[in-house]
Every structure is written in C-alpha cells, then in structure tokens.
Amino acid sequence: MPPETRNPATAGAAQDVIHDIGYRHFDGPRLGRAYARRSLFSQSLRGAYGLGRSAKSKVLPMLLFAVMCLPAGIMVAVAVFTKMNDLPVAYTRYAIFLQAVIGLYLAAQAPQSVSRDLRFKTVPLYFSRPIERVDYVVAKFAAMAGALFILTAAPLLILYIGALLAKMDFVDQTRGMAQGLVSVALLSLLFAGVGLLISALTPRRGFGVAAVIAALTIPYAAVSAVQGIAAVQGQEGVVGWLALFSPVTLIDSVQATFLGGTASFPDEVQPSTAAGLVALLVTLVAVAGSYALLMRRYRKAGL
C-alpha cells in the first residue's frame, strides 16, 4: 500500500509500544510520617557520632566523647582509692567545667546535621515524602539534643557509679545525679537550638563551624570579663543578671539557683533567686525561639 493511502491512526498505533522495564508496584505496608520521622531522627543521631559514616567521620566525635569521660574516670579512681566522702566536682558543674569540649562537639556536628542538606538542596526531597517541615525540624532538633545529652550525661553516670563504689551516701548521690541530668538536659536543648539555628543559616559547613564557635565563646568571654569587673567593684548583685547574655552562664545560673549547685562566677558570687528565675525563663524562651526560627527557616528552604 502506498504511504499516502495508509490510515494515519493505524500507522500511529503501530508505533506506540509500551516497554516493560521491570518496575514493580510496592505492595507492602505504608509506614507513614511517624516511621519517616523516627528514621530521620535515628539517622541524624547516629550521624552525630559518625555511625554509619566513614571511619574518618567517627574520629572527632568519639575523641571528644572520650575527653568528656576521661576526667570523670580519673575522679572516680581517686575517690575510690582515697575513700573520699564526696566527689571533687558536683554533678551539676561537670558540664560547665568542660564547656569547651561541648562547644567544639556542637560546632563540628550541628553543621554536619543540616548544612549538607541545604548545600546539596536535598531538603525538598525530604518533603516530597510523607514527611512535613515540622517532622524534619523536630527530628533534627531532637537528634542534636539527644547527641549532646549522651555526651554530657555519660560522664555523670561514670561519676555516679564511682561514688557508689566508693560507698558514698546513696541518697545524696542519687539526688545529685538527678539534678545533674536535669542540668545537662537543659544545656543540651539550649545548645542544640543555638547550634542548629546558626548552622541552618548557611549551606557552607566551614562557616557554620566558625559561627557556632563564635556564638558560644565570644558572649561567654565578654560576660565573664564584665562579671569580673563588677565583682571587683563590689557590684555583686549585677553579676547574676549579667549571666543572661551567654548560653553557658545561663545554664550555670539555673543550676546554681534551682539544682543545688554553685555558680562558677568570679569571686564565687552566686546569683539571686530572681536572677536565677529569669535565667530559667530566658533559657526556655531561647529553646522555644530557636525551634520557631528553625521552622521559619525551613519554610523557605523546603521550596
């Protein structure tokens, strides 16, 4: 049959071919948002310690974890062999003394948790699944706070076990341990919020690391210097209020006021009850504000 006499519809139908390339429909259960949220939390928490990543990624977090626990182990050894009646450092003050290690860990891991998703523009891929913006933010926030809590609570557990082995008073040590856990829980929430918020502002991991270190060290150094000047000039009442302007001194003020500890302020000045109460409120507002700002940040990043 000549080409001009063919039926165009018939010719087109002959050329339309459906190729079977082996794709199969998923017939299993749909696990939904809750499972996706738990998976993202688990993956982020494991990633904060380099688990599931390369051996190189495990070195720094594991090293910092060991550095956090080493002083506690030494204190326990001394307490057991010398039969001390009390631990050299209170549970609530341990994290304050090792704040530099905590800050370095946060600066290394917070940008790793969120900056890569922003840099490689994978955030919209998360939201293409049955997961929403709130799920992503909650999972990342909880994972970072959980990683910090593990980092700060592990040495407290070592101190507690060592105190019991040294036959120190069970009730006193249990109460001190509980107070210490509350203190590091607040610290973990506050630091996680600050670290993630700063890291989410830039897709560059290096910038995020530097910004987190600056946000923790510069305010602390400035507040400590001004507190020292105020203490020397006899303005002890001002010292506690100055603690409101640094994340580290905020936690220090809270644990000294409500958790039976003593603040590490200059000249051993302790915050007033009013200053401690305001510090607690500022801490809670800072945590909630960090979460709210992260939600706002990912409203745009998820597009």
C-alpha positions in Angstrom: 0.0 0.0 0.0 1.4 3.4 -0.9 2.3 5.6 2.1 -0.2 8.2 1.1 -3.1 5.8 1.3 -2.3 4.5 4.9 -4.6 5.3 7.7 -2.7 7.8 10.0 -4.4 6.5 13.1 -3.4 2.9 12.2 0.2 3.9 11.5 0.5 5.8 14.8 -1.0 2.9 16.8 1.6 0.5 15.2 4.4 2.7 16.5 3.2 3.1 20.1 4.9 0.4 22.2 4.8 0.0 26.0 8.1 -1.4 27.2 8.2 -3.4 30.4 11.4 -2.3 32.1 10.8 -4.4 35.2 9.3 -1.8 37.7 7.0 -3.4 40.2 4.4 -1.8 42.4 5.1 -1.7 46.2 2.6 -4.0 47.8 3.9 -3.8 51.4 2.7 -1.7 54.3 2.8 2.1 54.1 4.7 3.1 57.3 3.8 6.8 57.0 5.1 10.0 58.7 5.8 8.6 62.1 8.2 6.0 60.7 9.9 8.5 58.4 10.3 10.9 61.4 11.8 8.2 63.6 14.1 7.1 60.8 15.4 10.7 60.2 15.9 11.1 64.0 17.8 7.8 64.2 19.9 8.6 61.2 20.8 12.1 62.5 21.6 10.8 66.0 23.9 8.1 64.6 25.5 10.5 62.2 26.3 12.8 65.2 28.8 10.2 66.3 29.9 9.1 62.9 28.0 5.8 63.0 27.0 4.7 59.5 29.6 7.0 58.0 33.3 6.7 57.1 35.9 5.9 59.7 37.3 9.5 59.4 33.9 10.9 60.4 34.0 8.9 63.7 37.4 10.2 64.9 36.4 13.6 66.2 33.1 12.8 67.9 34.5 9.7 69.5 37.6 11.5 70.6 35.5 14.3 72.2 33.3 11.8 73.9 36.4 10.2 75.4 37.7 13.6 76.5 34.4 14.3 78.2 34.5 10.9 80.1 38.3 10.9 81.0 38.2 13.4 83.8 35.2 11.6 85.4 37.1 8.3 85.3 40.1 9.9 86.9 37.9 11.5 89.7 36.3 8.1 90.3 39.7 6.4 90.6 40.9 8.9 93.1 37.7 8.8 95.1 37.7 5.0 95.3 41.4 4.6 96.3 41.4 7.5 98.7 38.0 6.7 100.2 36.7 10.2 99.7 33.3 11.2 101.2 32.3 13.5 98.4 33.1 13.8 94.7 35.6 16.6 93.8 33.1 18.1 91.4 29.3 18.4 91.7 27.2 16.7 89.1 25.7 20.0 88.0 29.0 21.7 87.5 30.8 19.0 85.5 29.4 20.1 82.1 30.2 23.8 83.0 33.9 22.9 83.5 34.1 21.1 80.2 32.1 23.6 78.2 34.9 24.0 75.7 34.6 20.3 74.7 30.9 20.5 74.4 31.1 23.7 72.3 33.7 22.0 70.0 31.4 19.0 69.6 28.4 21.1 68.8 30.4 23.2 66.3 31.5 20.1 64.5 28.2 18.2 64.4 25.5 20.8 64.1 26.6 22.0 60.6 27.1 18.3 59.6 23.4 17.6 60.5 21.8 20.4 58.5 24.3 22.2 56.3 24.8 19.4 53.8 21.1 19.1 53.2 21.0 22.8 52.3 24.1 22.8 50.3 23.1 19.9 48.1 19.4 21.0 48.0 18.1 17.7 49.3 15.6 19.3 51.7 12.8 19.4 49.1 13.4 15.7 48.6 12.6 15.0 52.2 9.3 17.0 51.9 8.4 15.0 48.8 7.9 12.0 51.0 5.1 11.7 53.7 7.1 14.0 55.9 6.5 17.6 56.6 8.5 20.6 57.7 7.7 20.1 61.3 8.8 16.5 61.2 12.2 17.4 59.7 12.8 20.2 62.3 11.6 18.0 65.2 13.8 15.1 64.2 16.9 17.2 63.7 16.4 19.1 66.9 15.7 16.0 68.9 18.7 14.2 67.4 21.1 17.0 68.1 19.8 17.5 71.7 20.0 13.7 72.2 23.6 13.6 71.0 24.5 16.4 73.4 22.7 14.7 76.2 24.6 11.5 75.6 27.9 13.4 75.5 27.1 15.2 78.8 25.2 12.5 80.7 27.7 9.7 80.2 30.4 11.2 82.5 27.8 11.9 85.1 26.9 8.2 85.0 30.6 7.3 85.5 30.7 9.7 88.5 27.6 8.2 90.0 28.8 4.6 89.6 32.2 5.6 91.1 30.5 7.3 94.0 28.5 4.2 94.8 31.7 2.1 94.5 33.4 4.4 97.0 30.4 3.8 99.3 29.3 7.4 99.4 25.8 8.2 100.6 23.3 6.7 98.2 20.5 9.3 98.7 22.9 12.2 98.3 24.5 10.8 95.2 21.2 9.9 93.6 19.8 13.3 94.3 22.9 14.9 92.9 22.8 12.7 89.8 19.2 13.6 89.1 20.0 17.3 89.5 22.9 16.9 87.1 20.8 15.1 84.5 18.2 18.0 84.6 21.1 20.5 84.2 22.6 18.8 81.2 19.1 18.2 79.6 18.6 22.0 79.7 22.1 22.6 78.3 21.5 20.1 75.5 18.2 21.7 74.4 19.7 25.2 74.6 22.9 24.3 72.8 21.1 22.2 70.2 18.8 25.1 69.3 21.6 27.6 69.1 23.8 25.3 67.1 21.2 24.2 64.6 19.8 27.6 64.1 23.2 29.1 63.2 24.1 26.2 61.0 20.8 26.3 59.1 21.6 29.9 58.0 24.4 28.8 55.7 25.0 25.9 53.4 28.7 26.1 54.0 29.8 23.8 56.7 33.0 25.7 57.5 31.1 28.9 58.0 28.7 27.1 60.3 31.5 25.7 62.4 33.1 29.1 62.9 29.8 30.8 63.6 28.8 28.3 66.3 32.2 28.6 68.0 31.9 32.3 67.9 28.3 32.3 69.3 29.4 30.2 72.3 32.9 31.7 73.1 32.6 35.4 72.4 29.5 36.0 74.6 30.9 33.8 77.4 34.3 35.7 77.3 32.6 39.1 77.3 30.2 38.2 80.1 32.9 36.7 82.3 35.1 39.8 81.8 32.3 42.2 82.7 31.3 39.9 85.7 34.8 40.1 86.9 34.9 43.9 86.7 31.5 44.1 88.5 32.7 41.8 91.3 35.9 43.7 91.8 33.9 47.0 92.1 31.6 45.4 94.7 28.6 45.1 92.4 27.8 41.5 93.3 24.1 41.9 92.6 24.8 42.7 89.0 26.9 39.6 88.4 24.0 37.2 88.4 22.0 39.4 85.9 24.9 39.5 83.5 24.6 35.8 83.2 21.6 36.3 81.0 23.7 37.2 78.0 25.6 34.0 77.4 24.3 30.4 76.9 26.9 28.9 79.2 26.3 31.3 82.1 22.6 30.9 81.6 22.8 27.2 82.4 25.3 28.0 85.2 22.9 30.4 86.8 20.0 27.9 86.6 21.9 25.0 88.1 23.2 27.2 90.9 19.7 28.6 91.8 17.5 25.5 91.3 19.6 22.4 91.2 21.7 22.7 94.3 24.9 23.7 92.6 27.3 26.6 92.9 27.9 29.0 90.0 31.4 29.5 88.5 31.1 33.3 88.7 34.0 35.5 89.7 34.8 35.7 93.4 32.3 32.9 94.0 29.4 35.3 93.7 26.1 33.4 93.5 23.0 34.6 91.5 20.0 35.8 93.4 16.7 33.8 93.2 15.2 36.4 91.0 18.2 36.3 88.6 18.1 32.6 88.5 14.3 32.5 87.8 14.8 34.9 84.9 17.7 32.9 83.7 15.4 29.8 83.6 12.7 31.7 81.7 15.3 33.0 79.2 16.6 29.5 78.7 13.1 28.1 78.0 12.3 31.1 75.7 15.6 30.6 73.8 14.8 26.9 73.2 11.3 27.7 72.0 12.5 30.6 69.9 15.2 28.5 68.3 12.6 26.0 67.3 10.3 28.6 65.9 13.1 30.2 63.9 14.1 26.9 62.5 10.5 26.3 61.4 10.5 29.6 59.7 13.9 28.9 58.1 12.8 25.6 56.6 9.6 27.2 55.2 11.8 28.8 52.6 14.4 26.0 52.4 11.8 23.4 51.6 10.6 25.1 48.4 
